[in-house]
Amino acid sequence: MFEKQDLVSIANMAMPFGKYQGSPLINLPEEYLLWFAKKGWPEGKLGGLLQLTLEIKINGLESVIEPLKK
């Protein structure tokens, strides 16, 4: 289960490390998220947000996130 704040976080939180450091989570390529799905999600809140981001992208729901961007 996720909270409304999780969607706001996906829209505005920057990836804290790696190739896409600084990019909002919603802007991460689906291929990058699928790589995490295979290799293992980061621990804690970030891992959960990345999993939710992948689900949003797989289901074509990015338009739900757009109005939440700051």
C-alpha positions as a Markdown table, in Angstrom:
| # | Residue | x | y | z |
|---|---|---|---|---|
| 1 | Met | 0.0 | 0.0 | 0.0 |
| 2 | Phe | 1.2 | 3.5 | -0.7 |
| 3 | Glu | 0.4 | 7.0 | 0.6 |
| 4 | Lys | -0.5 | 10.1 | -1.4 |
| 5 | Gln | 2.8 | 11.6 | -0.3 |
| 6 | Asp | 4.6 | 8.7 | -2.1 |
| 7 | Leu | 3.2 | 10.0 | -5.4 |
| 8 | Val | 4.4 | 13.5 | -4.6 |
| 9 | Ser | 7.8 | 12.0 | -3.7 |
| 10 | Ile | 8.0 | 10.1 | -7.0 |
| 11 | Ala | 7.3 | 13.4 | -8.8 |
| 12 | Asn | 9.9 | 15.5 | -7.0 |
| 13 | Met | 12.5 | 13.3 | -5.3 |
| 14 | Ala | 15.8 | 13.2 | -7.0 |
| 15 | Met | 17.6 | 9.9 | -7.5 |
| 16 | Pro | 20.4 | 10.1 | -4.8 |
| 17 | Phe | 23.1 | 8.0 | -6.6 |
| 18 | Gly | 24.1 | 6.3 | -9.8 |
| 19 | Lys | 23.9 | 7.1 | -13.5 |
| 20 | Tyr | 20.7 | 9.1 | -13.1 |
| 21 | Gln | 21.7 | 11.0 | -9.9 |
| 22 | Gly | 19.7 | 14.2 | -9.6 |
| 23 | Ser | 16.8 | 13.1 | -11.9 |
| 24 | Pro | 13.3 | 12.9 | -10.5 |
| 25 | Leu | 12.3 | 9.3 | -9.9 |
| 26 | Ile | 9.4 | 9.6 | -12.4 |
| 27 | Asn | 11.9 | 10.5 | -15.1 |
| 28 | Leu | 14.0 | 7.4 | -14.6 |
| 29 | Pro | 14.0 | 5.1 | -17.6 |
| 30 | Glu | 11.9 | 2.0 | -17.3 |
| 31 | Glu | 14.9 | -0.1 | -18.3 |
| 32 | Tyr | 16.8 | 1.3 | -15.3 |
| 33 | Leu | 14.0 | 0.4 | -12.9 |
| 34 | Leu | 13.7 | -3.1 | -14.5 |
| 35 | Trp | 17.5 | -3.5 | -13.8 |
| 36 | Phe | 16.8 | -2.8 | -10.1 |
| 37 | Ala | 13.9 | -5.3 | -10.2 |
| 38 | Lys | 16.3 | -8.0 | -11.3 |
| 39 | Lys | 19.3 | -7.0 | -9.2 |
| 40 | Gly | 17.5 | -6.0 | -6.0 |
| 41 | Trp | 15.9 | -2.8 | -4.8 |
| 42 | Pro | 17.7 | -0.3 | -2.6 |
| 43 | Glu | 16.9 | -0.7 | 1.1 |
| 44 | Gly | 14.2 | 1.4 | 2.8 |
| 45 | Lys | 11.9 | 4.1 | 1.4 |
| 46 | Leu | 13.8 | 4.6 | -1.8 |
| 47 | Gly | 13.4 | 1.0 | -2.8 |
| 48 | Gly | 9.7 | 1.2 | -2.2 |
| 49 | Leu | 9.4 | 4.4 | -4.2 |
| 50 | Leu | 11.3 | 2.9 | -7.1 |
| 51 | Gln | 9.1 | -0.2 | -7.1 |
| 52 | Leu | 6.0 | 2.1 | -7.2 |
| 53 | Thr | 7.6 | 4.2 | -10.0 |
| 54 | Leu | 8.1 | 1.0 | -12.1 |
| 55 | Glu | 4.4 | 0.0 | -11.6 |
| 56 | Ile | 3.3 | 3.5 | -12.6 |
| 57 | Lys | 5.4 | 3.3 | -15.8 |
| 58 | Ile | 4.4 | -0.2 | -16.7 |
| 59 | Asn | 0.7 | 0.7 | -16.4 |
| 60 | Gly | 1.2 | 4.0 | -18.4 |
| 61 | Leu | 0.1 | 6.2 | -15.5 |
| 62 | Glu | 2.8 | 8.9 | -15.7 |
| 63 | Ser | 0.1 | 11.5 | -16.4 |
| 64 | Val | -1.1 | 11.0 | -12.8 |
| 65 | Ile | 2.3 | 12.2 | -11.5 |
| 66 | Glu | 2.7 | 15.2 | -13.8 |
| 67 | Pro | 0.4 | 17.6 | -11.9 |
| 68 | Leu | 2.3 | 16.8 | -8.7 |
| 69 | Lys | 5.6 | 18.1 | -10.0 |
| 70 | Lys | 6.9 | 21.3 | -8.3 |
